[in-house]
Amino acid sequence: MNKKNIILVAVIIVVGIAGFYVYRIKEQPVTNIVTYYCEEGTIAVSYGKNEVSLSLKDGRKFTLPQAISGSGIRYELGVTTFSSKGDNAFLTENNVNTYNNCVSGTQTSANSINTYTDSSKTFSFAYPDQFVLSGGEMGYSQNWRSGTTDLGMILSVIHILRSFLPSTNFSEAKFTVGTSADFNAVKNCLIADGGNGVITGEATIGGRKFTKLNFTDAGAGNYYETTSYRMLYNNQCYAVEYTIHSTNIYNYSPDQGIKEFDKAKITSILEAIVQSFKTI
């Protein structure tokens, strides 16, 4: 074999080896690991080419194959189904939703404070780690802000449960971030269009100007007080707001030992979360 033939064979061998490794690399399963924050806890999700692996807060793990879905992505095996659409997801076991209103994103923790950033890196906010982070309804709804019939999306929710102030007439509180690009929602973003809403001033949050509104509602001994901060940003209406739900203290007999809840304390916590909100 002459020198030219030896060189040619060597080149063929090198190209063949390189091609083999490129093929092997392409054949390796591609995974995308996402953390979802749900009302019941977190789910670590590893998306493969045709399957998904779930690690639940309680230590259980599942691997589910992809199934046919009319909307979003669906993975199913036996009585267990995991569905996701956009940034939202939920898990169903035995026809019961065991992880609800899940939302993806990243979170860091320091000094008992969590800082959440949405998966699109559009906004972030901080909240005490004793509270629960989740998403809202999957898809569009009218619940993205108070006092509207226009459709939008709830991007994230912080839940303060009744157990935070036990033996009081406090029921719960929620902090929400919602948005809508609907024409009417944008048009009416900075006005009190809900009938019982009142503009109470302006505020600067995260270096941006917001209009502040207050809403009140009552029924069957329940009180709902909502403080809503609105801004127009990237041709959308953003609503950063919180609702405090309590019950009439006079609904309880003295022997129940129910006291008036510390409204100032709850309001201070929620306002701190609002003030930590910022666009990225």
C-alpha positions in Angstrom: 0.0 0.0 0.0 1.5 3.3 -1.0 1.6 6.5 1.1 -1.5 8.1 -0.6 -3.6 5.0 0.1 -2.5 4.9 3.7 -3.5 8.5 4.2 -6.8 7.9 2.5 -7.6 4.9 4.7 -6.6 6.9 7.8 -9.0 9.8 6.8 -11.8 7.3 6.2 -11.3 5.8 9.6 -11.2 9.2 11.3 -14.4 10.3 9.5 -16.1 7.1 10.4 -15.3 7.3 14.1 -16.4 11.0 14.2 -19.6 10.1 12.4 -20.3 7.3 14.9 -19.9 9.6 17.9 -22.1 12.3 16.2 -24.7 9.6 15.6 -24.5 8.4 19.2 -24.8 12.0 20.5 -27.9 12.6 18.4 -29.4 9.3 19.7 -28.9 10.3 23.3 -32.2 11.2 24.9 -32.7 15.0 25.3 -34.0 16.0 28.6 -35.3 19.3 29.9 -35.6 19.5 33.7 -38.3 21.9 35.0 -39.4 22.6 38.6 -43.2 23.2 39.1 -44.6 24.9 42.2 -48.0 23.6 43.1 -50.5 24.1 45.9 -49.5 20.8 47.4 -45.7 21.2 46.9 -43.1 21.0 44.2 -42.7 18.6 41.3 -39.3 18.1 39.6 -40.0 17.2 36.0 -37.5 15.8 33.5 -38.9 16.0 30.0 -37.6 13.3 27.6 -38.3 12.8 23.9 -41.4 10.7 24.4 -41.7 10.4 28.1 -41.5 12.4 31.4 -40.0 11.6 34.8 -41.6 13.1 37.9 -40.1 13.5 41.4 -42.7 14.5 43.9 -42.2 16.3 47.2 -43.3 13.2 49.1 -40.4 11.2 47.6 -42.5 9.2 45.0 -41.2 9.0 41.4 -43.0 8.2 38.1 -42.0 7.8 34.5 -44.9 8.3 32.2 -45.0 7.8 28.4 -46.5 10.6 26.2 -50.1 10.2 25.3 -52.5 11.9 22.8 -53.6 15.3 24.0 -56.1 17.7 22.6 -54.4 20.7 24.2 -50.9 21.0 25.7 -48.8 17.9 26.5 -50.2 14.8 28.2 -48.3 11.9 29.8 -50.2 8.9 31.1 -49.6 5.4 32.6 -52.4 3.5 34.2 -54.3 5.8 36.7 -51.6 8.5 36.7 -51.7 11.5 34.3 -49.4 14.5 34.1 -50.6 17.4 31.9 -48.8 20.6 31.1 -49.5 23.6 28.9 -47.2 26.6 28.7 -45.9 27.3 32.2 -48.7 25.4 34.0 -49.3 21.8 34.8 -51.2 19.4 37.1 -51.0 15.8 38.2 -53.9 13.4 38.5 -53.9 10.0 40.3 -56.9 7.7 40.4 -59.1 10.5 38.8 -58.1 12.9 41.6 -55.9 16.0 41.1 -53.1 15.5 43.6 -51.0 18.4 42.5 -53.0 21.5 41.4 -52.3 24.8 39.8 -48.6 24.1 39.2 -46.4 26.8 37.6 -42.8 26.6 36.4 -40.0 29.0 37.2 -36.9 29.3 39.3 -36.6 30.1 43.0 -33.7 31.1 45.3 -33.8 31.2 49.1 -32.0 33.3 51.7 -32.8 34.2 55.3 -36.3 32.5 55.2 -37.2 34.5 52.1 -37.9 32.9 48.7 -37.4 34.9 45.5 -39.4 33.6 42.5 -38.7 34.3 38.9 -41.2 33.2 36.2 -39.9 30.8 33.5 -39.9 33.6 30.9 -37.8 35.8 33.1 -40.4 38.6 32.8 -40.8 39.4 36.5 -39.8 38.4 40.0 -41.0 38.9 43.6 -40.0 37.8 47.1 -42.1 36.2 49.9 -41.7 34.5 53.2 -40.8 30.8 52.7 -43.6 29.7 55.1 -46.2 30.5 52.5 -47.2 28.5 49.4 -46.4 29.4 45.8 -48.4 28.1 42.9 -49.9 29.1 39.6 -53.5 29.9 38.8 -56.0 28.3 36.5 -54.6 26.8 33.3 -55.4 29.0 30.4 -57.5 32.1 30.3 -60.0 33.2 32.9 -61.7 36.3 34.4 -59.9 35.8 37.7 -56.6 37.3 36.6 -57.6 40.6 38.4 -60.5 41.9 40.4 -63.5 43.7 38.8 -63.2 42.5 35.2 -65.1 40.3 32.8 -62.1 40.4 30.3 -60.0 37.3 29.9 -56.4 37.1 31.1 -54.0 34.8 32.8 -52.9 34.3 36.4 -49.2 34.0 36.4 -48.5 33.2 40.0 -50.2 33.0 43.4 -49.0 33.2 47.0 -51.3 31.5 49.5 -51.5 32.5 53.2 -53.6 29.9 54.8 -55.9 30.1 57.8 -53.4 28.3 60.0 -51.1 31.3 59.9 -53.5 33.1 62.3 -55.2 30.3 64.2 -58.2 30.8 66.5 -59.1 34.1 64.7 -61.7 35.1 62.1 -59.0 35.1 59.4 -59.8 32.8 56.5 -57.0 33.2 54.0 -55.2 35.7 51.9 -53.8 35.5 48.4 -51.2 37.5 46.4 -51.6 37.2 42.7 -49.8 38.4 39.5 -52.1 38.5 36.5 -51.9 39.9 33.0 -54.0 40.4 29.9 -53.4 41.6 26.4 -57.1 41.8 25.6 -58.0 45.1 24.0 -60.7 46.0 26.6 -58.5 44.8 29.5 -55.7 47.1 28.3 -58.1 50.0 27.7 -59.6 49.7 31.2 -56.4 48.7 33.0 -56.0 51.9 35.0 -59.7 52.7 35.8 -62.2 51.3 38.3 -64.4 49.4 35.9 -65.6 46.8 38.3 -68.5 48.7 39.9 -67.2 48.4 43.5 -63.6 49.5 42.8 -62.1 52.8 43.9 -58.9 54.4 42.8 -57.0 55.4 45.9 -53.7 56.7 44.5 -50.5 55.8 42.7 -47.4 53.9 43.8 -43.9 53.2 42.5 -43.0 49.5 42.6 -39.8 48.2 41.2 -39.1 51.5 39.6 -42.4 51.5 37.7 -45.5 53.5 38.2 -48.7 51.7 39.2 -52.3 52.9 39.8 -53.7 51.6 43.1 -57.3 50.5 43.5 -59.3 49.0 46.3 -62.3 46.6 46.1 -64.6 45.3 48.8 -67.1 42.5 48.8 -69.2 40.8 51.4 -71.8 38.0 51.7 -73.0 35.3 54.1 -70.7 36.6 56.9 -67.6 36.7 54.7 -65.6 39.8 53.9 -63.2 40.2 51.0 -60.9 43.2 50.7 -58.7 43.5 47.6 -55.9 45.9 47.0 -54.9 46.0 43.3 -51.9 47.7 41.7 -52.1 48.1 37.9 -49.7 49.1 35.2 -49.4 49.0 31.4 -46.3 47.2 30.3 -45.3 45.7 26.9 -48.8 46.4 25.6 -50.4 44.4 28.4 -52.3 45.2 31.6 -50.5 43.8 34.7 -52.4 43.4 38.0 -50.3 42.8 41.1 -52.9 42.5 43.9 -53.8 40.8 47.1 -57.1 39.8 48.7 -57.8 39.3 52.4 -60.7 37.0 53.3 -62.1 37.1 56.8 -65.4 36.2 58.5 -67.7 38.2 60.8 -66.4 37.9 64.3 -69.9 38.0 65.6 -70.6 34.7 63.9 -68.8 32.9 66.7 -70.0 32.3 70.2 -67.6 33.4 73.1 -67.0 29.8 74.1 -65.3 29.1 70.7 -62.4 31.4 71.7 -62.2 33.1 68.3 -60.5 36.5 68.3 -60.3 39.4 65.8 -57.4 38.7 63.4 -54.4 41.1 63.1 -55.3 42.8 59.9 -52.3 45.2 60.1 -49.9 42.2 60.3 -51.4 40.5 57.2 -51.5 43.7 55.3 -47.9 44.5 56.1 -46.7 41.1 54.8 -48.7 41.4 51.6 -47.5 44.9 51.0 -43.9 43.8 51.4 -44.5 41.1 48.7 -46.0 43.7 46.4 -43.1 46.1 46.9 -40.6 43.3 46.0 -42.2 42.9 42.6 -40.2 44.0 39.7 -40.0 43.5 35.9 -36.8 42.0 34.4 
